[in-house]
Amino acid sequence: MIQNTVSDSTLYGDGKLMLSVDTSTVSMTTALTRGREILGEITSKAERNHSLYLVPTLQRLMTECGVRPDELSAFAVGVGPGSYTGVRIGVTVAKTFAWTRKLALLGVSTLEALALGGAGSASEYTALQDGETVRGGALQAMDSLLDAARATGETTWIVPLIDARRGQAFTALYAVSPEGWKCRVPDGIRLTASWTDELLPLAASAEAGPGRVVFTGELELHQEAIRSFASRWGGPVTEAPHELRARHAAELGLMRWKRGETEDVHGLVPNYTQLAEAEAKLLAKKS
């Protein structure tokens, strides 16, 4: 549930402090930002242990950046889809912080954050040590994507994938074009082979089709389906493995904050996402 009841003093994110978190995947990622400035970011592999390490990591991040909890104005959180337990932990911590500290609460799609970061991952980031604090930088991934699209006049499709086992993935379709950033197919859990079959006629459309398709996220177990798509479509296809980063949840959160699209602390619920009934029956039959 979106509400627009945040006071004018905290409605806009320029110059204000925001924590961002996403625990929907095997990575636990946190960021602290001031407006568009990244003060610090910590990403670590903490699968099955997010509940133990999330709050201490947030405390460490604020301490290392010299920020007190009472200086915060907002909390952005990835609401999934992804790991059921992981999503629940992140959203619960965010709601607790927002309620106790009276912060603006901003829920963002985990897949949209993954798509935003993955679209430029090949050239933007270097490998990080697990749990390393990254300092400095700016929230500019969206600006970079839009500038590139306007310079080339090209539409790029970004297909984020989070592995959901047994040939399934949490996935969606996002597009960046000279006209802007758009979700073309909403977040969901899909059989990857069926999903790439579904993308083919869309991509082949002369009117709406892309100049390039980027698959990003957790690709290792879905390469067969991706490469089958690439061979049948014939257009440029890029595989860009990418680890979820909280800075991209922060960027999406800041955009929502500036539009006044804050969440009701009691009404925000995770996007757990269930497999469509027809696909579930097909998967059961194959099993």
Secondary structure, 3 states (H helix, E strand, C coil): CEECCCCHHHHCCCCCEEEEEECCCCEEEEEEEECCEEEEEEEEECCCCHHHHHHHHHHHHHHHCCCCHHHEEEEEEECCCCCHHHHHHHHHHHHHHHHHHCCEEEEECHHHHHHHHHCCHHHHCCCCCCCCEECCCECCHHHHHHHHHHHHCCCEEEEEEEEEECCEEEEEEEEEECCEEEEEEEEEEEEHHHHHHHHHHHHHCCCCCCCEEEEEECCHHHHHHHHHHHHHHCCCEEEEECCCCHHHHHHHHHHHHHCCCEECCCCCCCCCCCCCHHHHHHHHHHC
